[in-house]
Amino acid sequence: MSKGKPLKNPIITALETRISANHFDAGKVMSDDQVEELIRLATCAPSAYNLQNWRFIAVRSPDAKARLQAASYGQAKVSEAAVTVIVCGQLPTHMDLEERLRPSVEAGFMPHEMAAAWTRAAERDFRGNPQRQRDEAIRTATLGAAFLMFAAEAYGLVSCPMVGFDPSTVMSEFGLAANEIPVVLVAVGSSGDGNWPQKPRLPVSQILETV
Amino acid sequence: MSKGKPLKNPIITALETRISANHFDAGKVMSDDQVEELIRLATCAPSAYNLQNWRFIAVRSPDAKARLQAASYGQAKVSEAAVTVIVCGQLPTHMDLEERLRPSVEAGFMPHEMAAAWTRAAERDFRGNPQRQRDEAIRTATLGAAFLMFAAEAYGLVSCPMVGFDPSTVMSEFGLAANEIPVVLVAVGSSGDGNWPQKPRLPVSQILETV
């Protein structure tokens, strides 16, 4: 090893080798603790004002998987993955913020007046602005989904973010509230056979502008 | 070391310790190569159909930073960070897909018929559906932003995703096209003094439902 290349940073390796898996080992199950650990790490994602306007529905039972698969145009990976998580974004409101920020105030690093100012700013941003609320719900849930994908990588699992589903069916089948949007599904489990490598990307010169 | 705790997986450490930095070391600059490397890793993020409907504007010059800071309610970190990236989502269209998938077909793992089927599916999803297009642009850009944040972690840098800016000013000042949405800014640089730890999160039991 001494003359070999230096080991690459594990985060870079994860970024470069992560795939959107199409095939899972349906025989591998996941414990409650493992699912909770993945979701805990997903919630390390940032959200505007630390609102944490997300909810995660872990679809694990055969019956629930069958219902979600039917709502996802029959895609088998929904059922073959050990768990498929419905990542829901919630329309943000300033009214939740005081309670969300209280732990930061009590931990001593956020001044109380700052929490009050953030609440006023959130009201200015979101109140009476349904498009901004929807955008924010999608951003927050997508950040949670990305962190969930990285949590899966950390445990040697594969994942697949999916947007091919019927939102209204998912909402009714899984009891989403009126202020919740099913933003993305993330299937997580052990890799099956036949997954592709990460698909080629456009060269950086085509998507980067420097000013 | 032999009796110490085992080293934690570096990805888990990154998830748990990443912060949304408010303070950057304004004296630290970044090379062109370093910025390109961060953006290359950001584009390892997944996107629906591998559409890669994103564009990244790296704001680095004092003049451009001043204009972006003015569009971001004067937030100093926009200028203090070595680079603040405007992550743009593009309204997706099936018309781009054949060209995007060609490298996967040429690499030999995607059958040509599958690329054609994906193009038809993307047309079904997006054509004449502006809300779905907007949602998808926000999802894609947010995934790119999340991967950019992880790329920063890999290089020992800190980052801050920001949604506190005026979208129409950003669009006009930085020449976004009509089909582009400025979804999130990501400030990246060396940490300054006085950043907070990661803010407390809700307990998993409050945000996870298992079915």
Interface residues (C-beta under 8 A of the other chain):
Chain A: N9 P10 I11 I12 A14 L15 E16 R18 S20 D32 V35 E36 I39 R40 L41 T43 C44 A45 P46 A48 N50 Q52 W54 R55 F56 I57 A58 V59 R60 S61 A64 R100 P103 S104 A107 F109 M110 A121 D125 R134 D135 E136 I138 R139 T142 L143 A145 A146 F147 M149 F150 A151 E153 A154 Y155 P161 V163 G164 F174 V183 V184 W196 P197 Q198 K199 P200 R201 L202 V204 I207 L208 E209 T210 V211
Chain B: N9 P10 I11 I12 A14 L15 E16 R18 S20 D32 V35 E36 I39 R40 L41 T43 C44 A45 P46 A48 N50 Q52 W54 R55 F56 I57 A58 V59 R60 S61 A64 R100 P103 S104 A107 F109 M110 A121 D125 R134 D135 E136 I138 R139 T142 L143 A145 A146 F147 M149 F150 A151 E153 A154 Y155 P161 V163 G164 F174 V183 V184 W196 P197 Q198 K199 P200 R201 L202 V204 I207 L208 E209 T210 V211
